């Protein structure tokens, strides 16, 4: 079954080099406190579903003291980037779909997913697959961006776009398209999958851009959904959007743009009975 990473707008994310300056660099900052929050004992076997360019896998290898980490992603472009930046022999990366994981039942102690669930067509199936992969008593956890309010780089972009193009921008805004960007739907998803001890909490990080070009340039590289929307605009409308952002973004004395990003993290346990 195809996922967002292999069909439609998801093909634009096939190259890790395009993803890293847009979201990957901030995903790496969220990954570390997420791994620490799980407090998993050393020597565990971890599964990273939708591993992308390997940001979360790298944090697990660095901070989680795992026996092994298996990353799964449908995009060969992402997997090539992850393999090229991971020399640790404990890491393995496989092509696969979150809705049909290429792993055995109860094969892992922990299954995690970072910034992926909103892009999987069948959320419920993906959550059940995460549970299937983990032994009884093990941990299942995930995090997603708070597109509605807390992911400021995107929120600022869409607010500016909506002011100039209310009809066109509204259909692309992640806050309107993705139901799992809020705590309660995320909690309900894991409860419905039969997981226990479900808890949801926020992780907030600084996302400081060195200047306006550092903020704006990633929107010109394609991607989904905001960069794709940006690149679909004609030159005049794209210039108007750029200038609106330039005048509305907060700018420090040194020219940097200090924003923050919030992710919602959900943690649960596979029941023993």
Beta strands, then each sheet from edge to edge (+ up, - down):
strand 1: 45-49
strand 2: 68-73
strand 3: 91-95
strand 4: 108-114
strand 5: 134-145
strand 6: 195-209
strand 7: 257-270
sheet 1: 3+ 2+ 1+ 4+ 5+ 7- 6+
end
